[in-house]
Amino acid sequence: MTVRAGEPRRLGVSGSAARLRFETEFQEPGGGARRRLLALDGDPAFELSFFCGTCPFLFRRLDGANQTLSIESMRERLAEPLADPDDELLGTFGSLLPDGDYLPLLLTVEPRLVAPGREGDYFSGEQVATWGIDQFWGLPEHPRVPYYRTFETVVDDDAHLYEFVVPMVPPLWNDRERVAEYAELLRQGAMPTAVAVSTLDLCAPSVALPAADEYRHWGLTHFLLDGHHKLEAAAAVGRPVRLLSLLALDESLAGRDACHGLAGLRARPRQDRAAR
């Protein structure tokens, strides 16, 4: 469910002052394709989908994804269901991000924790059905971190939206007591708020593959800034949480029209690709 969709906002800070930055990896002349990266404190934290838009959709955790980005001064405000993100909240979390245009989306999500290669894994399920396995490794893509699936729906006859919430550190790093505290609050009806920076990537194979389920994959990825314990607790007890998404318009592979259409798509009924 989309609670509120704001207007695009200029947020972030310039240069090295941003703890999170979107980067393109430098390659020597004659080298392979350059990687598209999300960096944390200057170190590569996630590899993202390739710029071509024809390779499989991707988020892959790297060595730099080794800490969370919670802001203590916002902890009390985010303990409740956020109704309308104000300038203070947007500016505070925007100070972690690179200067650019962001679309604030306030969502309600029902997270389901997925382990790579296990039941419900997008990368060994829906993605393989479209692209097949990696022809070099002979394996599906691997995100190298457990992640949360929260929503999917039909875009049109040739496209499907998949939504993911990706923790900066694996859930096993979370403090067990804090997870248990949030789980109890959620059972009592609380709905705390998490915060993420997000991208929307549109990917489709360039050539038809034999027996492939061929269509365009809309991958909406929320990289958690705050809320690691909340998401794990919500997944454990089957309860929803609020999510403030700061969608990076300049860094998504989708055009702005597609990004602005997300609020409407998330208002549609949830529908699995297999149920079509």
Secondary structure, DSSP 8 states (H G I E B T S, - for coil): -EEEE---EEE-B-GGG-SEEEEE----TT-----EEEEETTEEEEEE--TTSSS---EEE-TT-------GGGTTGGGS--SS--HHHHHHHHTTSBSEEEEEEEEEE--EEE-TTSTT-TTTTHHHHHH-S-TTTSS----SS-EEEEEEEEEETTEEEEEEEE-SS-GGGS-HHHHHHHHHHHHTT---EEEEEEEEEEE--SS--TT----EEEEEEEEEEE-HHHHHHHHHHT--EEEEEEEETTT-SS-HHHHHTHHHHTTS----GGG-
